[in-house]
Amino acid sequence: MSWLIFADGADGTDPYWESRHKMVETCIAKAGVIDPRVLHAIRNTLRHEFMPAELIANAYLDMAVPIGDSQTISSPFTVALMTETLRPDEMDRVLEVGTGSGYQAAVLSPLVEHVYSIEIMPCLSRQASETLHRLKYDNVSTRVADGFEGWPEAAPFDKIIVTCSPEAVPQPLVEQLCEGGTLIIPVGERYQQTLFRMVKTNGKLVREELRPTLFVPMTGEAEEGRQVLPDAKHPVVVNGDFEVRARQSDASASSFSSLPTTTPIADQVPGWYYARQVRLVDGSSRRPAAVGKAFVRFTNQTPGLSSHLLQGISVDGRYVQQLALSGFCRTVGVVLGSDANAAPMISISLYDGARSELAVFWLGPFGGSHDWKAQKTVFDVPESSREAILRIGLFGATGTADFDGIRLSKTL
């Protein structure tokens, strides 16, 4: 196998060294990824080399970034989590479906024997291949193909990691996975997906549900066969009153469930994803919910540390001209951060078909200590809008903030 060793850059030759190390400590290790090999790989992978030049400033922020062809480079935490969950071994032959920028393949490269990576978009595949070759990732092979079909000539694979979401697991991937092999894949509806770890046992997949998530759709054959399509004409918030609770995975009674996962089931909020420092709370007579019986509580004691929930929503500006966003927030001892965005709020960002941000609207900021406070805003939807990301949380502020009754409704 090929082990790649990078200089830490502490001598000043790498201008992003400090930002990258800070990102690993604050956004990945503190968020629950503990495998030292994975943390080392993330720390020594130059994410800025895989970014569009105009967006390099965002390279070491824990966020997904558009890379063209309606695709994104996943957030560093997501890449680290999926890599750790895969449990890579130095003798593994791994198939990656969805090369994208090449960043995930680069992170996997020093951890396994060989990575075979498929990308359906020729331009992205060519660019990723050039970057991987330039950075001397010699144990990564790429090809242009529909990931639904896998890479039969190189099969079987010890592990498969899928960085785009089909509605159901493609059968060719099941067939190309070794007996006892692991598949990490986000599956589900366009904006309501679940990240699964699956182990092939006696020819069938035993599933473990890990967490709600959001990935770009698997295009090609997988998208053509999608049965449930999002309703972009009537955007709504899923589980905005937080009355739906997470259920224990069906795999919990099997030996498979002994595999580690970084997110306790109690911290998962159905319909929402990328949870940071949040938990579902049942209201009491002393601290009742604003709506119904339950609400979500964010708590953070470290200035700048992420504490939030996200939800993707289909919004088509050709059919929706105006939306109303509303919700409740209650705070205790909240201290706003130095960054204007480090404050409790409810925000919504609108994106076009290429996933470029068009507009941002918000409720808040909510500071100090106060009982439930209701706010509402009405905003115009740009005609080129095709989707939205709804965010709630402390966003780096410290203290405690409760949220409930989050609503999005069409007015025009």
C-alpha positions as CSV (number, residue, x, y, z in Angstrom):
1,M,0.0,0.0,0.0
2,S,1.0,3.6,-0.3
3,W,1.3,5.7,2.9
4,L,1.2,9.4,2.4
5,I,3.1,11.6,4.9
6,F,2.7,15.3,4.9
7,A,4.8,17.9,6.7
8,D,2.8,19.4,9.5
9,G,3.5,22.8,8.2
10,A,4.3,24.3,11.6
11,D,7.4,25.8,10.1
12,G,5.3,28.3,8.2
13,T,5.3,26.6,4.8
14,D,1.6,25.8,5.0
15,P,-0.5,29.0,5.5
16,Y,-3.5,26.9,6.5
17,W,-1.8,24.7,9.1
18,E,-3.2,26.5,12.1
19,S,-6.7,26.7,10.7
20,R,-6.7,23.0,9.8
21,H,-5.5,21.9,13.2
22,K,-8.0,24.2,15.0
23,M,-10.8,22.8,12.8
24,V,-9.9,19.2,13.8
25,E,-9.9,20.0,17.5
26,T,-13.0,22.2,17.7
27,C,-15.2,20.9,14.9
28,I,-14.3,17.2,14.7
29,A,-12.7,15.8,17.9
30,K,-15.0,17.8,20.2
31,A,-18.0,16.8,18.1
32,G,-17.3,13.1,18.8
33,V,-14.9,11.6,16.3
34,I,-12.3,9.8,18.3
35,D,-10.3,7.5,16.0
36,P,-6.7,8.9,16.1
37,R,-5.9,7.6,12.6
38,V,-8.9,9.4,11.2
39,L,-8.1,12.6,13.0
40,H,-4.5,12.4,11.8
41,A,-5.7,11.9,8.2
42,I,-8.1,14.9,8.4
43,R,-5.3,17.0,10.0
44,N,-2.9,16.2,7.2
45,T,-5.2,16.4,4.2
46,L,-5.1,19.8,2.5
47,R,-8.8,20.5,2.0
48,H,-8.1,23.9,0.4
49,E,-6.4,22.0,-2.5
50,F,-9.8,20.5,-3.4
51,M,-11.8,23.7,-3.2
52,P,-12.8,26.2,-5.9
53,A,-10.3,29.1,-5.8
54,E,-12.9,31.7,-5.0
55,L,-14.1,29.7,-1.9
56,I,-10.8,28.7,-0.3
57,A,-11.5,31.0,2.6
58,N,-14.1,28.5,3.6
59,A,-11.8,25.5,3.4
60,Y,-11.4,24.9,7.1
61,L,-14.9,25.9,8.3
62,D,-17.1,23.0,9.1
63,M,-19.5,23.5,6.2
64,A,-20.3,22.0,2.8
65,V,-19.2,24.1,-0.2
66,P,-20.5,24.0,-3.8
67,I,-17.9,22.7,-6.3
68,G,-19.9,22.9,-9.5
69,D,-22.3,20.6,-11.4
70,S,-24.7,21.0,-8.5
71,Q,-22.4,19.0,-6.3
72,T,-20.7,19.9,-3.0
73,I,-17.6,19.0,-1.0
74,S,-19.0,17.6,2.3
75,S,-18.3,19.3,5.6
76,P,-15.1,18.1,7.3
77,F,-17.0,16.6,10.2
78,T,-19.2,14.6,7.9
79,V,-16.1,13.3,6.1
80,A,-14.5,12.4,9.4
81,L,-17.6,10.7,10.7
82,M,-18.2,8.6,7.6
83,T,-14.5,7.6,7.5
84,E,-14.5,6.6,11.2
85,T,-17.8,4.7,10.8
86,L,-16.3,2.8,7.9
87,R,-13.6,1.5,10.2
88,P,-10.9,1.5,7.5
89,D,-8.1,-1.1,7.7
90,E,-4.7,-0.8,5.9
91,M,-5.5,-3.9,3.9
92,D,-8.9,-2.7,2.7
93,R,-9.9,-2.2,-0.9
94,V,-12.5,0.5,-0.8
95,L,-15.1,1.7,-3.4
96,E,-16.2,5.3,-3.1
97,V,-19.3,6.3,-5.0
98,G,-19.3,10.0,-5.7
99,T,-15.7,11.3,-6.1
100,G,-16.8,15.0,-6.2
101,S,-13.8,17.1,-5.3
102,G,-11.6,14.1,-4.4
103,Y,-11.4,15.1,-0.7
104,Q,-13.0,12.0,0.8
105,A,-10.7,9.8,-1.3
106,A,-7.7,11.8,-0.2
107,V,-8.7,11.3,3.5
108,L,-9.2,7.5,3.0
109,S,-5.9,7.1,1.0
110,P,-3.4,6.8,3.9
111,L,-5.8,4.5,5.8
112,V,-6.4,1.7,3.3
113,E,-4.7,-0.3,0.6
114,H,-6.5,1.2,-2.4
115,V,-9.4,3.5,-3.1
116,Y,-11.5,3.1,-6.3
117,S,-13.6,6.2,-6.8
118,I,-16.5,6.8,-9.3
119,E,-17.9,10.1,-10.4
120,I,-20.8,10.5,-12.9
121,M,-19.8,14.1,-13.8
122,P,-16.9,14.0,-16.3
123,C,-15.6,17.5,-15.5
124,L,-15.6,16.9,-11.7
125,S,-13.9,13.5,-12.2
126,R,-11.2,14.9,-14.4
127,Q,-10.5,17.8,-12.0
128,A,-10.4,15.5,-8.9
129,S,-8.1,13.0,-10.7
130,E,-5.7,15.8,-11.6
131,T,-5.7,17.1,-8.0
132,L,-5.2,13.6,-6.5
133,H,-2.4,12.9,-9.0
134,R,-0.7,16.2,-8.3
135,L,-0.7,15.6,-4.6
136,K,0.7,12.1,-5.1
137,Y,-2.3,10.0,-3.9
138,D,-0.9,7.0,-5.8
139,N,-3.3,4.5,-4.3
140,V,-6.5,6.2,-5.6
141,S,-8.0,5.2,-9.0
142,T,-10.8,7.2,-10.5
143,R,-13.3,6.7,-13.4
144,V,-16.3,8.3,-14.9
145,A,-19.3,6.1,-14.5
146,D,-22.8,5.9,-12.9
147,G,-22.2,5.0,-9.3
148,F,-25.4,2.9,-9.2
149,E,-23.6,0.2,-11.2
150,G,-20.4,0.3,-9.0
151,W,-17.1,-0.9,-10.4
152,P,-17.6,-4.5,-11.3
153,E,-14.1,-5.0,-12.9
154,A,-12.4,-4.1,-9.6
155,A,-14.8,-5.9,-7.3
156,P,-15.2,-7.4,-4.7
157,F,-14.6,-4.6,-2.2
158,D,-13.9,-4.8,1.6
159,K,-15.7,-1.5,2.2
160,I,-18.0,0.8,0.2
161,I,-18.6,4.4,1.0
162,V,-21.4,6.4,-0.8
163,T,-21.2,10.2,-0.6
164,C,-24.5,10.8,-2.4
165,S,-28.0,9.7,-1.5
166,P,-30.2,7.2,-3.5
167,E,-33.7,6.4,-2.4
168,A,-32.7,2.7,-1.9
169,V,-29.5,0.8,-1.8
170,P,-28.4,-0.1,-5.4
171,Q,-28.3,-3.9,-5.8
172,P,-25.0,-3.8,-7.8
173,L,-23.3,-2.4,-4.7
174,V,-24.6,-5.2,-2.5
175,E,-23.3,-7.7,-5.0
176,Q,-19.8,-6.1,-5.2
177,L,-19.4,-6.0,-1.4
178,C,-17.4,-8.8,0.2
179,E,-19.1,-11.1,2.7
180,G,-18.6,-9.4,6.1
181,G,-17.9,-6.1,4.3
182,T,-19.2,-2.7,5.4
183,L,-21.3,-0.3,3.4
184,I,-21.8,3.3,4.6
185,I,-24.6,5.1,2.7
186,P,-27.2,7.8,3.2
187,V,-30.6,6.5,2.0
188,G,-34.1,8.1,1.8
189,E,-36.1,10.9,0.4
190,R,-34.5,13.9,-1.1
191,Y,-34.5,16.0,2.0
192,Q,-35.2,13.3,4.6
193,Q,-32.3,10.9,4.6
194,T,-30.7,8.5,7.1
195,L,-27.1,7.6,7.3
196,F,-26.7,3.8,7.6
197,R,-23.9,1.4,8.4
198,M,-24.6,-2.0,6.7
199,V,-22.7,-5.2,7.1
200,K,-23.1,-8.0,4.5
201,T,-24.1,-11.1,6.4
202,N,-25.0,-14.4,4.6
203,G,-25.4,-12.4,1.4
204,K,-27.8,-9.8,2.9
205,L,-27.3,-6.4,4.5
206,V,-27.8,-6.0,8.2
207,R,-28.6,-2.4,8.8
208,E,-27.7,0.0,11.6
209,E,-29.4,3.4,11.6
210,L,-26.8,6.1,12.5
211,R,-28.3,9.5,12.2
212,P,-30.5,11.8,10.0
213,T,-28.4,13.5,7.3
214,L,-28.5,15.4,4.0
215,F,-26.4,14.6,0.9
216,V,-26.8,15.6,-2.7
217,P,-28.9,13.0,-4.6
218,M,-27.3,10.1,-6.4
219,T,-27.9,11.0,-10.1
220,G,-28.2,8.7,-13.1
221,E,-30.2,5.5,-12.7
222,A,-30.8,6.0,-9.0
223,E,-32.5,9.4,-9.6
224,E,-34.4,8.2,-12.6
225,G,-36.0,5.5,-10.5
226,R,-36.8,7.7,-7.5
227,Q,-40.4,7.1,-6.3
228,V,-40.9,9.9,-3.8
229,L,-40.3,13.5,-5.1
230,P,-40.1,16.6,-2.9
231,D,-43.0,19.0,-3.0
232,A,-41.3,22.3,-3.9
233,K,-44.6,24.1,-4.3
234,H,-45.6,23.7,-0.7
235,P,-42.4,23.9,1.5
236,V,-42.9,23.0,5.2
237,V,-40.8,22.2,8.2
238,V,-40.7,18.6,9.2
239,N,-41.1,18.0,13.0
240,G,-40.9,21.7,13.7
241,D,-42.7,21.1,17.1
242,F,-40.2,18.3,18.0
243,E,-43.0,15.9,19.1
244,V,-41.5,13.1,17.0
245,R,-38.8,11.2,18.9
246,A,-36.0,9.1,17.5
247,R,-36.6,5.3,17.6
248,Q,-34.0,2.8,18.5
249,S,-32.3,1.1,15.5
250,D,-33.7,-2.3,14.5
251,A,-30.1,-3.6,14.7
252,S,-29.9,-2.7,18.4
253,A,-30.4,-6.3,19.6
254,S,-27.7,-7.8,17.4
255,S,-24.0,-8.0,17.7
256,F,-23.8,-5.5,14.9
257,S,-25.0,-2.8,17.2
258,S,-21.8,-3.2,19.2
259,L,-20.0,-1.2,16.5
260,P,-19.3,2.3,17.8
261,T,-21.3,5.3,16.7
262,T,-20.5,8.9,17.7
263,T,-24.0,10.1,18.1
264,P,-26.2,8.8,21.0
265,I,-29.8,8.0,19.8
266,A,-31.2,10.3,22.4
267,D,-29.4,13.3,20.7
268,Q,-31.0,12.6,17.3
269,V,-33.9,14.8,16.3
270,P,-36.0,13.2,13.5
271,G,-36.4,15.4,10.5
272,W,-33.3,17.4,11.4
273,Y,-29.6,16.7,11.0
274,Y,-26.0,17.7,11.7
275,A,-26.9,18.0,15.4
276,R,-24.3,19.7,17.7
277,Q,-24.8,20.1,21.4
278,V,-28.5,19.6,21.3
279,R,-31.1,17.3,23.0
280,L,-34.8,16.7,22.9
281,V,-36.5,17.8,26.2
282,D,-39.9,16.9,27.5
283,G,-41.6,20.0,29.0
284,S,-42.6,20.3,32.7
285,S,-44.9,22.5,34.7
286,R,-41.8,24.5,35.6
287,R,-40.3,24.7,32.1
288,P,-43.1,23.9,29.7
289,A,-42.8,23.7,25.9
290,A,-44.0,26.6,23.8
291,V,-46.0,24.2,21.5
292,G,-47.0,20.7,22.5
293,K,-45.0,18.7,25.0
294,A,-41.4,18.7,23.7
295,F,-38.7,21.2,22.5
296,V,-35.0,21.2,21.7
297,R,-32.3,22.6,24.0
298,F,-28.9,23.8,22.9
299,T,-26.2,24.2,25.5
300,N,-22.6,25.5,24.9
301,Q,-19.9,26.7,27.3
302,T,-17.1,27.2,24.8
303,P,-17.3,30.4,22.8
304,G,-17.3,29.7,19.1
305,L,-18.1,26.0,19.4
306,S,-20.9,24.8,17.1
307,S,-24.3,24.1,18.6
308,H,-27.1,23.8,16.0
309,L,-29.6,21.8,13.9
310,L,-30.2,21.9,10.2
311,Q,-32.9,20.9,7.8
312,G,-33.1,20.9,4.0
313,I,-36.3,22.0,2.3
314,S,-37.4,22.0,-1.3
315,V,-38.4,25.5,-2.4
316,D,-39.1,26.4,-6.1
317,G,-39.2,30.1,-6.7
318,R,-41.2,29.6,-9.9
319,Y,-44.1,28.5,-7.8
320,V,-43.5,30.1,-4.4
321,Q,-43.1,33.9,-4.4
322,Q,-43.3,34.6,-0.6
323,L,-42.8,32.6,2.6
324,A,-43.4,33.2,6.3
325,L,-40.9,31.9,8.9
326,S,-41.9,31.8,12.6
327,G,-40.8,30.2,15.8
328,F,-40.2,30.4,19.6
329,C,-37.0,30.8,21.5
330,R,-36.3,30.8,25.3
331,T,-32.8,31.6,26.6
332,V,-30.9,31.4,29.9
333,G,-27.6,33.2,30.4
334,V,-26.8,33.6,26.7
335,V,-23.7,35.6,25.8
336,L,-23.3,36.5,22.2
337,G,-20.0,35.8,20.4
338,S,-17.7,38.4,18.8
339,D,-18.9,37.1,15.4
340,A,-22.3,38.6,14.3
341,N,-23.4,35.1,13.5
342,A,-22.5,33.7,16.9
343,A,-26.0,34.2,18.4
344,P,-29.1,32.2,18.9
345,M,-31.3,32.5,15.9
346,I,-33.6,30.8,13.4
347,S,-32.3,31.4,9.9
348,I,-33.1,30.2,6.4
349,S,-30.8,30.3,3.4
350,L,-32.1,30.0,-0.2
351,Y,-30.0,28.4,-3.0
352,D,-30.3,28.1,-6.7
353,G,-30.0,24.9,-8.8
354,A,-26.2,25.1,-8.6
355,R,-26.4,25.4,-4.8
356,S,-25.1,29.0,-4.8
357,E,-26.6,31.0,-2.0
358,L,-29.2,33.6,-3.0
359,A,-30.5,35.1,0.2
360,V,-30.5,34.7,4.0
361,F,-33.4,35.6,6.4
362,W,-33.5,35.2,10.1
363,L,-35.3,35.5,13.4
364,G,-33.3,36.9,16.4
365,P,-30.7,37.2,17.6
366,F,-32.0,36.0,21.0
367,G,-29.6,37.0,23.9
368,G,-29.6,37.2,27.7
369,S,-32.3,35.4,29.6
370,H,-36.0,35.5,28.7
371,D,-39.1,33.2,28.6
372,W,-40.5,32.0,25.3
373,K,-40.4,34.8,22.7
374,A,-42.2,34.4,19.4
375,Q,-41.0,36.0,16.2
376,K,-42.1,35.9,12.6
377,T,-40.8,37.3,9.3
378,V,-42.2,37.3,5.8
379,F,-39.8,37.3,2.9
380,D,-39.8,37.2,-0.9
381,V,-38.4,34.1,-2.6
382,P,-36.1,34.7,-5.6
383,E,-37.4,33.1,-8.7
384,S,-34.2,31.1,-9.2
385,S,-34.5,29.4,-5.7
386,R,-34.6,25.6,-5.8
387,E,-33.9,24.7,-2.2
388,A,-33.4,26.1,1.3
389,I,-31.4,25.2,4.4
390,L,-33.1,26.0,7.8
391,R,-30.8,26.4,10.8
392,I,-31.5,26.8,14.5
393,G,-29.2,27.0,17.5
394,L,-26.7,29.0,19.5
395,F,-24.2,29.2,16.6
396,G,-21.1,29.7,18.8
397,A,-22.8,31.8,21.5
398,T,-22.6,30.4,25.1
399,G,-25.5,29.6,27.5
400,T,-28.7,27.8,26.9
401,A,-31.3,28.3,24.2
402,D,-34.6,26.4,23.7
403,F,-36.5,26.3,20.4
404,D,-40.0,25.2,19.6
405,G,-42.8,25.7,17.1
406,I,-40.6,26.3,14.0
407,R,-42.9,26.9,11.0
408,L,-42.5,27.8,7.4
409,S,-45.6,28.6,5.3
410,K,-46.4,29.8,1.8
411,T,-48.1,33.2,1.7
412,L,-47.9,33.8,-2.1
